[in-house]
């Protein structure tokens, strides 16, 4: 598909939006497609991530994925927290077959679709899934689901634009998750948990020894907005910004070169 290869520049985004309109106008409930060599089953009427994978995959953190694909040493770990249906993690798995990936997705329906996409690509040996939420304390939490864009699901009541069903899901702390993963060596986190990043990271930094800090962290941070609390927290803990894009920052611990 032509628009899959359009660069994520301002002009590229406008062109891609024009090209994808006739595709989305068909309103197909399910689309099986290869996105840059990785197989997905998409439901574009339910989820913004599915729409982007179908027509504009470069806009699904394409610059950030390219950065990690280039910078992470061999056999590194990437933990995708808020993995959705796997668009980020599975494309990175296709780019870097040596990486170990662990996806975290609390929504039971999205987690099932994520596992299906892993199976379509025979990635089960190196892409694992934890069907849990991350929280400051372990236990159970309420996940508020967005009725029109499941990528907006959040643990913060009112964060979803159009509230759907609220469900109770199990929760782990970030330190517990790292223990579960068994990640070793160079570890990168990609966190997209709709406003709950600060609470999770604050609890983690309070309890985790320095040896457990991940070397890399990707967080949502719009370029035109002041630095959010989560980014400020990591800056104070010894991280620095290594990449800043329109929507995200990638940070690395100072002195870990």
DODRENPA-701823 format. One record per residue: x, y, z of N, C-alpha, C in turn; residue number from 1. Coordinates in nm, 3 decimals, decimal comma. Example, Ala and Ser with C-alpha at 12.3 -4.5 7.8 and 13.67 -1.06 7.14 Angstrom:
% residues 2
SITE     n_x     n_y     n_z    ca_x    ca_y    ca_z     c_x     c_y     c_z   i
SITE   1,319  -0,569   0,780   1,230  -0,450   0,780   1,320  -0,330   0,780   1
SITE   1,285  -0,225   0,708   1,367  -0,106   0,714   1,290   0,003   0,787   2
***
This chain:
% residues 257
SITE     n_x     n_y     n_z    ca_x    ca_y    ca_z     c_x     c_y     c_z   i
SITE   0,085  -0,118   0,000   0,000   0,000   0,000   0,089   0,124   0,000   1
SITE   0,060   0,217  -0,090   0,145   0,334  -0,108   0,160   0,416   0,019   2
SITE   0,048   0,443   0,089   0,056   0,534   0,203   0,132   0,473   0,320   3
SITE   0,156   0,340   0,322   0,236   0,280   0,428   0,380   0,329   0,424   4
SITE   0,427   0,374   0,307   0,568   0,411   0,293   0,590   0,562   0,289   5
SITE   0,485   0,639   0,313   0,500   0,784   0,314   0,571   0,826   0,443   6
SITE   0,673   0,913   0,437   0,745   0,955   0,557   0,656   1,034   0,652   7
SITE   0,692   1,030   0,782   0,610   1,094   0,886   0,647   1,241   0,902   8
SITE   0,652   1,313   0,792   0,672   1,457   0,795   0,536   1,526   0,792   9
SITE   0,535   1,659   0,809   0,409   1,731   0,804   0,338   1,711   0,672  10
SITE   0,412   1,727   0,560   0,354   1,707   0,429   0,314   1,561   0,410  11
SITE   0,397   1,469   0,458   0,365   1,327   0,445   0,238   1,291   0,518  12
SITE   0,219   1,346   0,638   0,097   1,317   0,714  -0,026   1,365   0,639  13
SITE  -0,020   1,486   0,584  -0,137   1,537   0,512  -0,168   1,452   0,390  14
SITE  -0,065   1,410   0,317  -0,086   1,325   0,200  -0,143   1,189   0,241  15
SITE  -0,089   1,132   0,348  -0,136   1,001   0,393  -0,282   1,006   0,437  16
SITE  -0,322   1,115   0,505  -0,461   1,127   0,548  -0,555   1,132   0,427  17
SITE  -0,512   1,198   0,320  -0,594   1,202   0,199  -0,605   1,064   0,135  18
SITE  -0,493   0,992   0,131  -0,492   0,861   0,065  -0,570   0,756   0,144  19
SITE  -0,572   0,771   0,277  -0,638   0,667   0,356  -0,790   0,685   0,362  20
SITE  -0,842   0,803   0,326  -0,986   0,826   0,336  -1,069   0,724   0,257  21
SITE  -1,034   0,696   0,128  -1,115   0,596   0,057  -1,103   0,456   0,115  22
SITE  -0,989   0,425   0,177  -0,973   0,293   0,240  -1,063   0,282   0,362  23
SITE  -1,061   0,383   0,447  -1,141   0,379   0,569  -1,290   0,395   0,539  24
SITE  -1,322   0,458   0,426  -1,462   0,476   0,389  -1,533   0,342   0,366  25
SITE  -1,457   0,237   0,336  -1,517   0,106   0,315  -1,571   0,047   0,446  26
SITE  -1,517   0,097   0,560  -1,563   0,056   0,694  -1,564  -0,096   0,710  27
SITE  -1,458  -0,159   0,666  -1,446  -0,304   0,686  -1,416  -0,332   0,832  28
SITE  -1,489  -0,426   0,890  -1,472  -0,456   1,032  -1,339  -0,525   1,060  29
SITE  -1,295  -0,612   0,969  -1,171  -0,688   0,988  -1,090  -0,682   0,859  30
SITE  -0,960  -0,652   0,874  -0,871  -0,646   0,759  -0,744  -0,724   0,793  31
SITE  -0,710  -0,825   0,713  -0,584  -0,896   0,726  -0,485  -0,833   0,629  32
SITE  -0,369  -0,792   0,682  -0,275  -0,716   0,600  -0,133  -0,736   0,652  33
SITE  -0,037  -0,729   0,561   0,105  -0,726   0,599   0,149  -0,580   0,602  34
SITE   0,201  -0,537   0,715   0,249  -0,400   0,731   0,401  -0,405   0,737  35
SITE   0,465  -0,364   0,627   0,610  -0,366   0,619   0,667  -0,501   0,660  36
SITE   0,603  -0,607   0,612   0,652  -0,743   0,633   0,601  -0,811   0,758  37
SITE   0,517  -0,745   0,837   0,462  -0,804   0,960   0,311  -0,818   0,944  38
SITE   0,258  -0,937   0,976   0,117  -0,968   0,954   0,030  -0,922   1,071  39
SITE  -0,082  -0,858   1,038  -0,176  -0,812   1,140  -0,319  -0,842   1,095  40
SITE  -0,405  -0,869   1,192  -0,550  -0,867   1,171  -0,603  -0,742   1,240  41
SITE  -0,656  -0,650   1,162  -0,693  -0,519   1,211  -0,844  -0,500   1,216  42
SITE  -0,888  -0,419   1,313  -1,028  -0,378   1,324  -1,030  -0,225   1,322  43
SITE  -1,020  -0,164   1,205  -0,999  -0,019   1,198  -1,115   0,066   1,245  44
SITE  -1,235   0,009   1,259  -1,348   0,089   1,308  -1,349   0,101   1,460  45
SITE  -1,262   0,027   1,529  -1,265   0,023   1,675  -1,145   0,091   1,742  46
SITE  -1,039   0,117   1,666  -0,913   0,148   1,732  -0,827   0,236   1,642  47
SITE  -0,779   0,349   1,693  -0,694   0,437   1,615  -0,565   0,368   1,573  48
SITE  -0,508   0,284   1,660  -0,385   0,214   1,624  -0,406   0,125   1,502  49
SITE  -0,522   0,063   1,492  -0,552  -0,021   1,376  -0,558   0,065   1,249  50
SITE  -0,619   0,182   1,259  -0,625   0,271   1,143  -0,485   0,310   1,098  51
SITE  -0,400   0,343   1,194  -0,265   0,385   1,158  -0,185   0,269   1,098  52
SITE  -0,200   0,151   1,152  -0,130   0,036   1,097  -0,176   0,005   0,955  53
SITE  -0,305   0,024   0,930  -0,360  -0,005   0,799  -0,305   0,089   0,693  54
SITE  -0,296   0,216   0,725  -0,266   0,316   0,622  -0,141   0,399   0,648  55
SITE  -0,108   0,424   0,772   0,003   0,516   0,802   0,089   0,460   0,916  56
SITE   0,153   0,344   0,900   0,226   0,282   1,011   0,344   0,365   1,060  57
SITE   0,400   0,450   0,974   0,509   0,536   1,017   0,468   0,633   1,125  58
SITE   0,337   0,662   1,134   0,286   0,753   1,235   0,260   0,683   1,368  59
SITE   0,283   0,552   1,372   0,273   0,478   1,497   0,415   0,469   1,556  60
SITE   0,468   0,586   1,593   0,601   0,597   1,653   0,709   0,540   1,563  61
SITE   0,699   0,568   1,433   0,797   0,514   1,339   0,937   0,565   1,363  62
SITE   0,952   0,693   1,395   1,085   0,750   1,423   1,143   0,688   1,549  63
SITE   1,060   0,669   1,650   1,106   0,611   1,775   1,149   0,466   1,757  64
SITE   1,071   0,390   1,683   1,109   0,251   1,657   1,240   0,242   1,579  65
SITE   1,257   0,330   1,482   1,381   0,332   1,406   1,500   0,364   1,496  66
SITE   1,479   0,454   1,592   1,585   0,489   1,687   1,626   0,367   1,768  67
SITE   1,529   0,295   1,826   1,561   0,177   1,904   1,622   0,067   1,816  68
SITE   1,571   0,050   1,696   1,627  -0,051   1,606   1,773  -0,023   1,577  69
SITE   1,808   0,102   1,574   1,948   0,142   1,545   2,035   0,140   1,670  70
SITE   1,982   0,180   1,785   2,065   0,205   1,902   2,077   0,087   1,999  71
SITE   1,978   0,001   2,006   1,983  -0,106   2,106   2,087  -0,211   2,066  72
SITE   2,174  -0,251   2,159   2,270  -0,357   2,131   2,199  -0,491   2,105  73
SITE   2,270  -0,585   2,051   2,214  -0,717   2,026   2,165  -0,780   2,157  74
SITE   2,056  -0,855   2,146   1,996  -0,929   2,257   1,940  -0,838   2,366  75
SITE   1,913  -0,713   2,332   1,849  -0,623   2,429   1,703  -0,663   2,451  76
SITE   1,645  -0,605   2,556   1,504  -0,625   2,587   1,429  -0,495   2,565  77
SITE   1,309  -0,506   2,509   1,217  -0,393   2,505   1,085  -0,437   2,564  78
SITE   1,038  -0,362   2,663   0,912  -0,392   2,730   0,812  -0,285   2,689  79
SITE   0,708  -0,326   2,620   0,607  -0,235   2,565   0,488  -0,232   2,660  80
SITE   0,478  -0,126   2,739   0,374  -0,115   2,841   0,260  -0,031   2,784  81
SITE   0,148  -0,097   2,765   0,037  -0,039   2,690   0,051  -0,078   2,545  82
SITE   0,065  -0,208   2,522   0,105  -0,259   2,390  -0,008  -0,258   2,288  83
SITE  -0,136  -0,246   2,334  -0,247  -0,245   2,240  -0,246  -0,378   2,161  84
SITE  -0,256  -0,376   2,031  -0,257  -0,500   1,952  -0,118  -0,537   1,901  85
SITE  -0,015  -0,464   1,946   0,122  -0,500   1,911   0,183  -0,426   1,795  86
SITE   0,121  -0,317   1,751   0,174  -0,247   1,635   0,317  -0,202   1,652  87
SITE   0,350  -0,149   1,768   0,487  -0,102   1,794   0,582  -0,220   1,810  88
SITE   0,550  -0,309   1,903   0,642  -0,417   1,938   0,667  -0,513   1,822  89
SITE   0,562  -0,549   1,750   0,579  -0,648   1,645   0,651  -0,593   1,524  90
SITE   0,631  -0,465   1,494   0,711  -0,406   1,387   0,859  -0,401   1,426  91
SITE   0,887  -0,371   1,553   1,025  -0,371   1,598   1,082  -0,512   1,597  92
SITE   1,000  -0,611   1,631   1,045  -0,750   1,624   1,080  -0,788   1,481  93
SITE   1,003  -0,736   1,384   1,036  -0,762   1,244   1,164  -0,696   1,200  94
SITE   1,194  -0,579   1,256   1,318  -0,509   1,221   1,440  -0,571   1,288  95
SITE   1,424  -0,617   1,411   1,536  -0,667   1,491   1,505  -0,806   1,547  96
SITE   1,532  -0,911   1,470   1,500  -1,046   1,518   1,575  -1,089   1,643  97
SITE   1,682  -1,018   1,679   1,760  -1,056   1,797   1,701  -1,004   1,928  98
SITE   1,609  -0,909   1,921   1,556  -0,848   2,043   1,460  -0,941   2,116  99
SITE   1,456  -0,925   2,249   1,356  -0,992   2,333   1,248  -0,888   2,365 100
SITE   1,122  -0,922   2,341   1,014  -0,826   2,363   0,911  -0,882   2,459 101
SITE   0,862  -0,794   2,547   0,757  -0,831   2,640   0,649  -0,724   2,633 102
SITE   0,528  -0,766   2,600   0,415  -0,673   2,581   0,323  -0,679   2,702 103
SITE   0,280  -0,563   2,747   0,190  -0,552   2,862   0,061  -0,487   2,815 104
SITE  -0,051  -0,559   2,827  -0,180  -0,507   2,782  -0,290  -0,561   2,872 105
SITE  -0,357  -0,473   2,951  -0,457  -0,520   3,047  -0,594  -0,550   2,988 106
SITE  -0,631  -0,489   2,876  -0,763  -0,510   2,818  -0,772  -0,653   2,762 107
SITE  -0,862  -0,737   2,813  -0,867  -0,877   2,768  -0,887  -0,891   2,617 108
SITE  -0,969  -0,806   2,557  -0,994  -0,817   2,413  -0,871  -0,776   2,333 109
SITE  -0,806  -0,666   2,372  -0,685  -0,625   2,301  -0,574  -0,728   2,321 110
SITE  -0,563  -0,784   2,443  -0,460  -0,884   2,468  -0,481  -1,008   2,381 111
SITE  -0,606  -1,048   2,361  -0,634  -1,163   2,275  -0,595  -1,132   2,131 112
SITE  -0,623  -1,010   2,085  -0,585  -0,972   1,948  -0,434  -0,962   1,935 113
SITE  -0,368  -0,915   2,040  -0,222  -0,909   2,041  -0,163  -1,049   2,027 114
SITE  -0,213  -1,143   2,104  -0,162  -1,281   2,095  -0,185  -1,340   1,956 115
SITE  -0,300  -1,308   1,896  -0,327  -1,357   1,761  -0,226  -1,300   1,663 116
SITE  -0,196  -1,171   1,673  -0,099  -1,111   1,582   0,040  -1,168   1,602 117
SITE   0,075  -1,202   1,727   0,203  -1,269   1,752   0,206  -1,403   1,681 118
SITE   0,096  -1,479   1,689   0,093  -1,611   1,627   0,098  -1,603   1,474 119
SITE   0,038  -1,499   1,415   0,040  -1,485   1,269   0,183  -1,470   1,217 120
SITE   0,275  -1,426   1,303   0,413  -1,401   1,261   0,512  -1,501   1,319 121
SITE   0,461  -1,602   1,391   0,550  -1,700   1,455   0,652  -1,633   1,547 122
SITE   0,606  -1,532   1,622   0,693  -1,459   1,712   0,685  -1,508   1,857 123
SITE   0,613  -1,617   1,882   0,585  -1,657   2,021   0,711  -1,688   2,100 124
SITE   0,818  -1,728   2,033   0,941  -1,762   2,104   1,014  -1,641   2,158 125
SITE   0,984  -1,522   2,105   1,059  -1,404   2,151   0,972  -1,283   2,182 126
SITE   0,840  -1,298   2,175   0,749  -1,190   2,216   0,650  -1,248   2,316 127
SITE   0,663  -1,208   2,442   0,574  -1,257   2,547   0,469  -1,151   2,579 128
SITE   0,362  -1,194   2,647   0,251  -1,104   2,682   0,217  -1,121   2,829 129
SITE   0,203  -1,008   2,899   0,146  -1,006   3,033   0,013  -0,931   3,027 130
SITE  -0,095  -1,000   3,060  -0,227  -0,939   3,055  -0,257  -0,876   3,191 131
SITE  -0,189  -0,767   3,221  -0,201  -0,698   3,348  -0,192  -0,548   3,325 132
SITE  -0,235  -0,473   3,425  -0,211  -0,329   3,429  -0,091  -0,303   3,518 133
SITE  -0,029  -0,186   3,501   0,074  -0,142   3,594   0,014  -0,036   3,687 134
SITE   0,049  -0,047   3,815  -0,006   0,044   3,915   0,099   0,063   4,025 135
SITE   0,083   0,166   4,108   0,177   0,186   4,218   0,178   0,071   4,319 136
SITE   0,066   0,001   4,333   0,055  -0,111   4,425  -0,006  -0,230   4,351 137
SITE   0,034  -0,352   4,385  -0,026  -0,469   4,321  -0,168  -0,493   4,371 138
SITE  -0,243  -0,569   4,294  -0,380  -0,602   4,333  -0,472  -0,603   4,214 139
SITE  -0,586  -0,538   4,227  -0,681  -0,523   4,117  -0,715  -0,376   4,099 140
SITE  -0,735  -0,336   3,974  -0,768  -0,197   3,942  -0,882  -0,196   3,841 141
SITE  -0,945  -0,081   3,827  -1,052  -0,064   3,729  -0,995  -0,002   3,602 142
SITE  -1,019  -0,068   3,490  -0,978  -0,018   3,360  -1,100   0,042   3,291 143
SITE  -1,092   0,172   3,261  -1,202   0,241   3,193  -1,176   0,233   3,042 144
SITE  -1,267   0,169   2,971  -1,245   0,142   2,829  -1,319   0,244   2,743 145
SITE  -1,250   0,290   2,640  -1,307   0,386   2,546  -1,388   0,310   2,442 146
SITE  -1,510   0,351   2,420  -1,600   0,276   2,332  -1,561   0,286   2,185 147
SITE  -1,489   0,392   2,146  -1,458   0,411   2,004  -1,310   0,397   1,972 148
SITE  -1,224   0,413   2,069  -1,080   0,399   2,045  -1,019   0,328   2,165 149
SITE  -0,999   0,196   2,151  -0,954   0,118   2,265  -0,813   0,155   2,308 150
SITE  -0,738   0,225   2,222  -0,608   0,274   2,262  -0,613   0,383   2,366 151
SITE  -0,732   0,436   2,395  -0,749   0,540   2,496  -0,794   0,483   2,630 152
SITE  -0,798   0,350   2,642  -0,831   0,291   2,771  -0,737   0,346   2,878 153
SITE  -0,789   0,365   2,999  -0,707   0,426   3,104  -0,752   0,380   3,241 154
SITE  -0,658   0,386   3,336  -0,691   0,363   3,477  -0,743   0,488   3,543 155
SITE  -0,736   0,601   3,474  -0,785   0,727   3,527  -0,930   0,748   3,482 156
SITE  -1,022   0,754   3,576  -1,163   0,773   3,540  -1,181   0,906   3,469 157
SITE  -1,250   0,904   3,356  -1,272   1,025   3,280  -1,169   1,048   3,172 158
SITE  -1,060   0,967   3,168  -0,957   0,987   3,066  -1,003   0,940   2,929 159
SITE  -1,085   0,836   2,925  -1,137   0,788   2,797  -1,236   0,890   2,742 160
SITE  -1,227   0,915   2,611  -1,312   1,016   2,550  -1,459   0,974   2,550 161
SITE  -1,483   0,850   2,516  -1,619   0,798   2,513  -1,621   0,672   2,597 162
SITE  -1,675   0,683   2,717  -1,665   0,572   2,811  -1,743   0,451   2,764 163
SITE  -1,675   0,339   2,765  -1,739   0,212   2,741  -1,749   0,138   2,873 164
SITE  -1,746   0,007   2,867  -1,757  -0,075   2,987  -1,629  -0,063   3,072 165
SITE  -1,645  -0,051   3,202  -1,532  -0,055   3,294  -1,513  -0,199   3,340 166
SITE  -1,389  -0,246   3,343  -1,361  -0,385   3,382  -1,254  -0,385   3,490 167
SITE  -1,258  -0,486   3,574  -1,156  -0,505   3,677  -1,047  -0,596   3,623 168
SITE  -0,922  -0,552   3,638  -0,808  -0,628   3,584  -0,701  -0,640   3,691 169
SITE  -0,616  -0,744   3,684  -0,507  -0,755   3,780  -0,400  -0,650   3,754 170
SITE  -0,328  -0,611   3,859  -0,224  -0,508   3,847  -0,096  -0,554   3,916 171
SITE   0,016  -0,518   3,855   0,149  -0,537   3,912   0,218  -0,402   3,921 172
SITE   0,319  -0,395   4,007   0,407  -0,278   4,004   0,508  -0,298   3,891 173
SITE   0,575  -0,190   3,853   0,677  -0,201   3,749   0,791  -0,292   3,794 174
SITE   0,829  -0,285   3,920   0,935  -0,372   3,969   0,894  -0,519   3,961 175
SITE   0,769  -0,549   3,995   0,720  -0,687   3,983   0,720  -0,733   3,837 176
SITE   0,682  -0,643   3,748   0,682  -0,677   3,606   0,823  -0,711   3,557 177
SITE   0,921  -0,630   3,596   1,058  -0,658   3,555   1,105  -0,793   3,609 178
SITE   1,065  -0,826   3,732   1,098  -0,957   3,787   1,032  -1,068   3,705 179
SITE   0,907  -1,047   3,665   0,836  -1,148   3,586   0,902  -1,168   3,451 180
SITE   0,944  -1,060   3,388   1,005  -1,069   3,255   1,136  -1,144   3,256 181
SITE   1,211  -1,129   3,363   1,345  -1,185   3,366   1,440  -1,114   3,272 182
SITE   1,413  -0,986   3,247   1,497  -0,911   3,153   1,636  -0,889   3,210 183
SITE   1,737  -0,904   3,124   1,876  -0,886   3,163   1,946  -0,799   3,060 184
SITE   2,060  -0,740   3,101   2,138  -0,660   3,008   2,071  -0,526   2,981 185
SITE   2,074  -0,484   2,856   2,017  -0,355   2,817   1,865  -0,367   2,808 186
SITE   1,794  -0,284   2,886   1,649  -0,289   2,892   1,592  -0,153   2,855 187
SITE   1,494  -0,153   2,765   1,423  -0,032   2,725   1,275  -0,048   2,759 188
SITE   1,215   0,059   2,810   1,070   0,062   2,833   1,007   0,158   2,736 189
SITE   0,897   0,116   2,676   0,811   0,208   2,603   0,680   0,212   2,682 190
SITE   0,648   0,328   2,740   0,531   0,340   2,827   0,427   0,431   2,764 191
SITE   0,306   0,378   2,748   0,194   0,456   2,697   0,070   0,408   2,770 192
SITE   0,049   0,461   2,891  -0,062   0,415   2,975  -0,154   0,530   3,014 193
SITE  -0,170   0,623   2,920  -0,275   0,725   2,924  -0,281   0,801   3,055 194
SITE  -0,168   0,863   3,091  -0,166   0,953   3,205  -0,130   0,891   3,337 195
SITE  -0,107   0,759   3,341  -0,075   0,691   3,467   0,075   0,668   3,482 196
SITE   0,155   0,716   3,386   0,299   0,691   3,388   0,366   0,747   3,514 197
SITE   0,329   0,869   3,553   0,394   0,932   3,667   0,376   0,851   3,794 198
SITE   0,253   0,807   3,822   0,228   0,731   3,944   0,306   0,600   3,946 199
SITE   0,311   0,532   3,833   0,383   0,405   3,825   0,533   0,426   3,842 200
SITE   0,587   0,526   3,773   0,731   0,551   3,780   0,773   0,603   3,918 201
SITE   0,692   0,687   3,979   0,726   0,739   4,112   0,737   0,625   4,212 202
SITE   0,642   0,532   4,211   0,648   0,418   4,302   0,770   0,329   4,271 203
SITE   0,799   0,312   4,143   0,913   0,229   4,104   1,044   0,290   4,152 204
SITE   1,065   0,420   4,129   1,191   0,485   4,166   1,208   0,490   4,318 205
SITE   1,097   0,490   4,390   1,103   0,491   4,536   1,150   0,357   4,591 206
SITE   1,120   0,248   4,520   1,143   0,114   4,573   1,253   0,034   4,504 207
SITE   1,287   0,068   4,382   1,378  -0,015   4,303   1,523   0,028   4,326 208
SITE   1,616  -0,067   4,340   1,758  -0,031   4,348   1,806   0,024   4,214 209
SITE   1,919   0,096   4,217   1,972   0,156   4,095   1,998   0,050   3,988 210
SITE   2,034  -0,069   4,029   2,065  -0,174   3,932   1,945  -0,218   3,850 211
SITE   1,823  -0,184   3,898   1,702  -0,226   3,826   1,649  -0,117   3,735 212
SITE   1,708   0,002   3,737   1,659   0,107   3,647   1,680   0,065   3,502 213
SITE   1,577   0,076   3,417   1,598   0,050   3,274   1,690   0,155   3,215 214
SITE   1,767   0,118   3,115   1,859   0,213   3,055   1,786   0,316   2,969 215
SITE   1,679   0,272   2,902   1,604   0,358   2,811   1,458   0,364   2,854 216
SITE   1,393   0,480   2,838   1,249   0,493   2,861   1,191   0,583   2,753 217
SITE   1,085   0,536   2,686   1,010   0,621   2,595   0,879   0,661   2,661 218
SITE   0,849   0,791   2,662   0,727   0,844   2,722   0,658   0,938   2,623 219
SITE   0,526   0,947   2,635   0,453   1,045   2,555   0,482   1,185   2,607 220
SITE   0,518   1,274   2,515   0,546   1,413   2,549   0,534   1,497   2,423 221
SITE   0,425   1,571   2,413   0,404   1,652   2,293   0,507   1,765   2,288 222
SITE   0,562   1,785   2,169   0,671   1,881   2,153   0,631   2,022   2,196 223
SITE   0,509   2,062   2,168   0,466   2,199   2,193   0,415   2,221   2,335 224
SITE   0,423   2,118   2,420   0,375   2,132   2,557   0,491   2,128   2,656 225
SITE   0,476   2,190   2,773   0,579   2,180   2,877   0,604   2,034   2,915 226
SITE   0,722   2,006   2,964   0,754   1,869   3,005   0,657   1,823   3,112 227
SITE   0,606   1,701   3,094   0,509   1,649   3,190   0,579   1,594   3,315 228
SITE   0,500   1,555   3,415   0,554   1,512   3,544   0,643   1,388   3,531 229
SITE   0,604   1,295   3,447   0,681   1,172   3,433   0,819   1,201   3,374 230
SITE   0,825   1,287   3,273   0,953   1,322   3,213   1,039   1,396   3,315 231
SITE   0,981   1,491   3,386   1,055   1,565   3,488   1,109   1,472   3,597 232
SITE   1,030   1,373   3,633   1,072   1,277   3,735   1,196   1,201   3,691 233
SITE   1,198   1,155   3,566   1,315   1,080   3,516   1,436   1,171   3,500 234
SITE   1,415   1,294   3,458   1,527   1,388   3,450   1,593   1,405   3,587 235
SITE   1,512   1,414   3,691   1,565   1,430   3,826   1,634   1,304   3,877 236
SITE   1,602   1,190   3,817   1,659   1,062   3,862   1,785   1,023   3,785 237
SITE   1,831   1,108   3,693   1,955   1,077   3,624   1,940   1,038   3,479 238
SITE   1,824   1,065   3,420   1,803   1,040   3,278   1,821   1,170   3,201 239
SITE   1,849   1,157   3,073   1,852   1,273   2,984   1,778   1,238   2,856 240
SITE   1,726   1,340   2,790   1,652   1,320   2,665   1,751   1,299   2,551 241
SITE   1,736   1,187   2,482   1,821   1,156   2,367   1,748   1,174   2,234 242
SITE   1,616   1,168   2,236   1,537   1,188   2,113   1,407   1,256   2,152 243
SITE   1,369   1,357   2,077   1,239   1,422   2,099   1,170   1,433   1,965 244
SITE   1,050   1,375   1,956   0,972   1,378   1,834   0,846   1,462   1,858 245
SITE   0,757   1,460   1,763   0,635   1,541   1,776   0,552   1,499   1,895 246
SITE   0,555   1,368   1,933   0,465   1,319   2,036   0,535   1,251   2,154 247
SITE   0,665   1,222   2,143   0,731   1,141   2,244   0,872   1,191   2,274 248
SITE   0,925   1,143   2,386   1,069   1,156   2,415   1,123   1,016   2,442 249
SITE   1,249   0,994   2,406   1,323   0,877   2,449   1,437   0,925   2,538 250
SITE   1,446   0,867   2,657   1,542   0,910   2,758   1,637   0,797   2,791 251
SITE   1,760   0,833   2,829   1,859   0,733   2,867   1,928   0,778   2,996 252
SITE   1,962   0,682   3,080   2,031   0,715   3,205   2,169   0,770   3,177 253
SITE   2,201   0,881   3,236   2,332   0,944   3,221   2,438   0,853   3,280 254
SITE   2,550   0,840   3,210   2,659   0,756   3,259   2,649   0,612   3,218 255
SITE   2,543   0,575   3,141   2,527   0,437   3,097   2,581   0,414   2,958 256
SITE   2,657   0,509   2,902   2,715   0,489   2,769   2,827   0,386   2,776 257
***
